[in-house]
Amino acid sequence: IPEHRQLLVELIEKEFPGFTLSQRDNGQPDEQLSVPSAFYKRVLHTLTALPHTLRFESLCDLILQQMLEQLDPHKQGMAVIVACCMSPMIGNVHSLREKAGRGTPPWDYDLEQQGRLLGAESLAGHALSIAHLDVNQSLTEPSGREPGYAAQWEESAVAVPIMQLGKVAGSLLVSSTRPDYFSPARCALIESYAELLMLAFDSEDFYEFERIELVPLPSREAQLPYFVGLAQRVAQVIVQAARDKHSMNVLRAQQVVWQQIEQELLPWYLNEQEQI
């Protein structure tokens, strides 16, 4: 019952003065949080042994699992998501695509199938636009001025841009079922993992900040109809490419379909601007 955890902790500490759980949710004091040196070695070994086609998926899976083990060892509710810059058909980057994700209950373990597009309205998008970590400790606070919004089960969240040589490839988004969960030490740890995630990307996945032009996009619920029949659309793109005597693999076909969906969502933003 992670949604009641904060209240339970407060009541226990009130009933038993001197007994505190707030700063030891992860089994170790915040000041001792760091990426284990053995894990750096494991990531580098994995990087050298993997074929190129499996690099992104395998490294993301390895790093996100380690993050959950360290930041939410008691499985009280956390989601970690890699949101990548959507490769534009032409021009600038207008959105991020949730491409890899892992979670602990109440979230599913595999969050990749629940991916969506994120825009300027999201915490991940805002962190990308300002080029540094951004945190919202109370997403459900209606009068809050921090960027981002609460999706299902989210109480607090932090986002960190994934960068290389002054360019950006996306954002690492971490969400918790607990408010005020992301202390400075935890934020610093998440930044370290964002730096590791840089290794999962190709050099062409990084964009100059001048090309980042995110726009607001509709909510996950409003986006759902656009993803109905996603697999069939991918198959149709592959079939059409074969008819046109072009070679196209599944990954490239998926990218084409996601680009099409982004183009279908952009009129929503234009309509919003007209109403304003």
PyMOL commands that set and color helices and strands:
alter all, ss='L'
color gray80, all
select helices_A, chain A and resi 2-15+30-32+37-49+52-71+112-114+123-130+184-200+203-205+209-211+220-227+230-243+250-275
alter helices_A, ss='H'
color red, helices_A
select strands_A, chain A and resi 78-85+96-104+117-118+134-136+156-164+167-176+207-208
alter strands_A, ss='S'
color yellow, strands_A
deselect
rebuild
show_as cartoon
